Each structure stands twice: as structure tokens, then as C-alpha cells.
Amino acid sequence: MSVAPLGRTSEVMYALRPADTLFTDTMGDVTAISLGMAMAAAPLSVVGIDTDGGFLMNLSVLTALGDQLPRLGNYTLAVIDNHLYESGGGLPSRGTALDWSALFGAVGLKSVLVEAPHQLPEVLPLSGTVLIASVHNPAPAPDALKTVDGVESSYQVERVLAERTGRTPRRPALKP
């Protein structure tokens, strides 16, 4: 299972894993949602693919992440850092340098900088570790190709979770 944000990242994830990726329609929720899913869905693997802009919009999740990540053997968090609010028109996500290592270190976590696929750790998840993917992509974001929104995505993920865990999936509420 994975959770992906808006923009280019969601388009890539939709191309790779459309049925078992929850797509959020808001910024700042990926880490909180994916962390909660990992806690509730253990031992199923959960991957949160957040962005620098989205993560920085919800720093309140940092203390929960510091508390829970070392205990979760089924959760990987990757933050894609391109220094932009890409979905918001390409504005900078910050006006100053950011030391990811110090940020995560403040709550007892490690971060591993990944600049190329061959640098990915061989074993994931790494307990108490956040992956930081440094990305520079000057090409404009592609047009949206996803055929689902966050609501439909949540029902798709629910069906996959139910299938993998033997639980009954929730159904949409019927409205008159």
C-alpha cells in the first residue's frame, strides 16, 4: 500500500500502482495518513511518498513520526525534495536552506539522502529512518492523467486492504 500527494508524484504513482495507492487531494496529509495506515494495517507494508512542500505544511506530524517510526517494521517514508510547491505553480517551498538530518534528528530519527536509484538502501523499511530523495526536474509537470480522485482512490485502497486482510470493505454511503 502507498500514499501519494498531489501533482507529478501522484501521476507517477498512478502509472506504477493505481489500485493500491491512496491519492490525497490536499497538501500536508501524506505522512500523517500513511503513518496511521501503517499503524492500523500491520503487518502489511505501507509506503508514504511525501514532498518537501507537503511535509513542511504539516510539521505537527513530526513528533508522532519520531515516536512511531522506530517501532514500525512495515512503514517507509520517503520525502521527495525538489524545493518547490510544484502543484501550486512552482513557487519555492522554502526561502532558506533546510537541514533534513537536523530536522528528523530533533525527534530521534535518521534521514538518508538518495540522489539516484542505486543509492536506495537494499532493505526497506529501515527502522527509524526517513528517505530524502533529492530531485531536480526542470521539465514542467505533465498534464494530469489520473482517472480517479482522492475519494475514489480511498475506496480502491479499501478494497485492496480488505482483500489482503480478509476484512469486509466499507461501502459508500447511499444518499437520497
Secondary structure, DSSP 8 states (H G I E B T S, - for coil): -EEE-SHHHHHHHHHH-STTEEE-SSSS-HHHHHHHHHHHHTTS-EEEEEEHHHHHHTGGGHHHHHHHGGG-TTEEEEEEE-SEEGGGTSEES-SS---HHHHHHTTT-EEEEESSGGGS-SSS--TTEEEEEE----S-------S--HHHHHHHHHHHHHHHHT----------
